[in-house]
Amino acid sequence: MIISRVAAFCVVVFVGVATVSQAQQEFPPPQGKGRVVVVISGRSGAGHYETAAREIAQLGYDVVLFDGNPMEGTHGEGVKAAIVQAQSMPHALPGKVGLVGFSLGGGLSLYYGTQWPDLVAGVVVWYPATTFIKDVPGFAGRLQVPVLMFAGEKDTYRGCCLVANAHTLADAAKASGAQFELITYPKTEHDFVKGGSHYNAQTYSDALQRTAERLKKYLGQ
């Protein structure tokens, strides 16, 4: 996997309160300003997802790309700080953000971003990490933000993102009445984005189109 090109993440703690500063890359929309979409990378780093981030920006959004690796273990503080930071970018329009996560970043977006309806309009996750979610019914019952998830049916990467887990989550979300849609792709492995180790042109194109449709629904742009 490609090593991240994003600068280091730093956390400074004062009296139990974390102040988080993160490096980011902003991809402004063609029209100059737009609603914010926060993109959080997988373990391969932010550089691995620049193409996807640019293509989402071309849809008319101010896309801010973050490395998900430093956010791991921050108990959601890294994700929340990224959202707040992205909302202050020069090309950002005010309002809730769309949150798009890949692999590790997908797991973080799914677990934490869905708990903040005051900050996040909706979440889209591509082959997200899910095995760390142990109390699935409990998690599903806490969902407060609509979710669209993509999973490859042949994904065996580190056992983190298995389609069986995705189905379990989707079933639990449906039972709890949450807004949760799962799309699975046959003959598709992990990291199916452009430049990915298992790039699948047909799957990528479909997932990007569905992402565009869902972001429009979330953000009205």
Buried (B, 14 or more C-beta within 10 A) or exposed (E): EBEBEBEEBEBEEEEEEBEBEBBBBBBBBEEEBBBBBBBBBBBBBBBBBBBBBEBBBEBBBBBBBBBBBBBBEBEBBBBBBBBEBBBEBEBBBEEBBBBBBBBBBBBBBBBBBBBBBEBBBBBBBBBBBBEEBEEBBEBBBEBEBBBBBBBBBBBEBEEBBBBEBBEBBBBBBBEBEBBBBBBBBEEBBBBBBBBBBBEBEEBBEBBBEBBBEBBBEBBEB
